[in-house]
Amino acid sequence: MNYLALQKFIHCDLAARNCLIADNGVIKVADFGLSEEIYTKNYFNQFKESKSVKLPVKWMALESLHYGTFSEKSDVWSYGVLCWEVFSAGKIPYPGMDPIGLVELLDSGQR
């Protein structure tokens, strides 16, 4: 992820489902469908007119959920959820919770 940040890219969909393990054990990040280049500023807004995008809500930081703002910091949040996925043996975060309930839970300070 540091390499991506140095290249001025934000992944926006870092999750276990988007990681590949090479024969030598090196983990490689894949699926750059939501990634963006950020040259002039250190963030970008996902809200784009006339374009519907499916977003990985359970892996998104609060600022991304509320304002559609993605940054290197929101990728760090997603990395934390990815670590939880690894330590829980591949469980999906917040099982059975709908997106609105998840936002309310996170807004209340719970994780």
C-alpha positions in Angstrom: 0.0 0.0 0.0 2.9 2.3 0.7 4.0 1.8 -3.0 0.6 2.8 -4.2 0.6 5.9 -2.0 4.0 6.9 -3.3 2.7 6.5 -6.9 -0.2 8.9 -5.9 -2.9 6.1 -6.2 -5.7 5.4 -3.8 -7.1 1.9 -4.0 -10.5 2.5 -2.5 -11.4 -1.2 -2.3 -8.7 -2.9 -0.2 -10.2 -6.1 1.1 -9.2 -9.8 1.4 -11.1 -10.6 -1.8 -8.7 -8.3 -3.7 -5.4 -9.8 -2.4 -3.5 -12.5 -4.2 -0.7 -14.6 -2.7 2.2 -15.4 -5.0 4.1 -18.7 -4.9 6.8 -17.1 -2.8 4.3 -15.9 -0.2 4.3 -12.3 -1.3 0.8 -10.7 -1.1 -0.2 -8.6 -4.1 -3.0 -6.2 -4.2 -5.5 -6.6 -7.2 -8.7 -5.2 -8.5 -8.0 -1.6 -9.2 -11.5 -0.9 -10.6 -12.2 1.8 -8.0 -8.7 3.2 -7.7 -7.9 6.8 -8.6 -4.8 8.9 -9.4 -4.4 11.9 -7.1 -1.9 14.4 -8.4 -3.1 17.8 -7.4 -4.6 16.9 -4.0 -4.4 14.1 -1.6 -8.0 12.9 -1.9 -10.8 12.6 -4.4 -14.6 12.5 -4.2 -16.4 9.4 -5.4 -19.7 11.2 -6.1 -19.8 11.5 -9.9 -22.8 12.8 -11.8 -24.8 10.2 -13.9 -22.7 7.3 -12.8 -23.9 4.6 -10.3 -21.1 2.9 -8.5 -21.4 -0.1 -6.2 -19.3 0.6 -3.1 -17.7 -1.7 -0.6 -19.6 -0.1 2.4 -18.3 -2.5 5.1 -14.7 -1.6 4.2 -15.2 2.2 3.9 -14.0 4.9 6.3 -16.6 7.3 7.8 -15.5 10.2 5.6 -16.0 8.0 2.6 -19.4 6.9 3.7 -20.6 10.4 4.5 -18.9 12.6 1.9 -17.6 10.2 -0.7 -14.1 11.4 0.1 -11.3 8.9 -0.4 -7.7 9.4 0.6 -4.6 7.4 1.7 -6.2 7.6 5.2 -9.4 5.9 4.0 -7.2 3.1 2.5 -5.6 2.7 6.0 -9.1 2.2 7.5 -9.8 -0.4 4.8 -6.5 -2.1 5.7 -7.7 -2.3 9.3 -10.8 -4.1 8.1 -8.6 -6.4 6.0 -6.6 -7.3 9.0 -9.8 -8.1 10.9 -10.7 -10.4 7.9 -7.4 -12.2 8.2 -7.6 -12.7 12.0 -11.2 -13.8 11.8 -10.3 -16.5 9.2 -12.0 -14.8 6.3 -15.3 -13.7 7.9 -17.3 -10.9 6.3 -17.3 -7.8 8.6 -20.5 -6.7 10.3 -22.4 -9.8 9.3 -26.2 -9.3 8.7 -25.9 -5.5 9.1 -27.4 -3.3 6.4 -25.5 -0.3 5.1 -27.6 2.3 7.0 -27.3 0.4 10.2 -23.6 0.1 9.8 -23.2 3.9 9.3 -25.3 4.5 12.4 -23.2 2.0 14.4 -19.9 3.6 13.3 -21.2 7.2 13.9 -22.0 6.1 17.5 -18.3 5.3 18.0 -18.7 1.5 17.9 -16.6 -0.7 15.7 
